[in-house]
């Protein structure tokens, strides 16, 4: 025989225990948005968090992180993304962390197209297919055909990246070099 217990406290509103727990943990993040995000790094993006915690903690972080991100976005707070390995040789973290994976690929393709021509002043624009109000550009602003810090036959250029996410502009400048026998420019160390 199953005994029924009366609903009590915050459960009286009809919330399940898991929904109540998620709400209790999400509300402080909405009220105090700084608590929802890690300390901001010098590049304007979220600093990485250290500390393991196992599978359970990882799952809980994922569930709560998704709920907190949705709540923060609805309140107008910026979202932060992890730069993908696919774009690591082309985009700086200060730009990539503001873009989702598909936008990162578009920004990478714009940079590659701009550097292919090697002409100072070349600008290639892109627009997001995954989010409204997200666009960017890559512009070659300078060339160095004999960089002293690179092997003979190398050439380098400075590229300005500009992205606009929901009206907020972020700029980043990067040095890209092509070292023989490579056929394309990549981020210089």
Secondary structure by P-SEA (a helix, b strand, c coil): cbbbbcccccccccccaaaaaaaaaaaaaaaccccccccccccccccbbbbbccaaaaaaaaaaaaaaaaaaaaabbbbbbcccccccccccccccccccaaaaaaaaaaaaaaaccccccbbbbbbbcccccccccccccccccccccccccbbbbbbbbbbbcccbbbbbbbbbbbccccccccccc
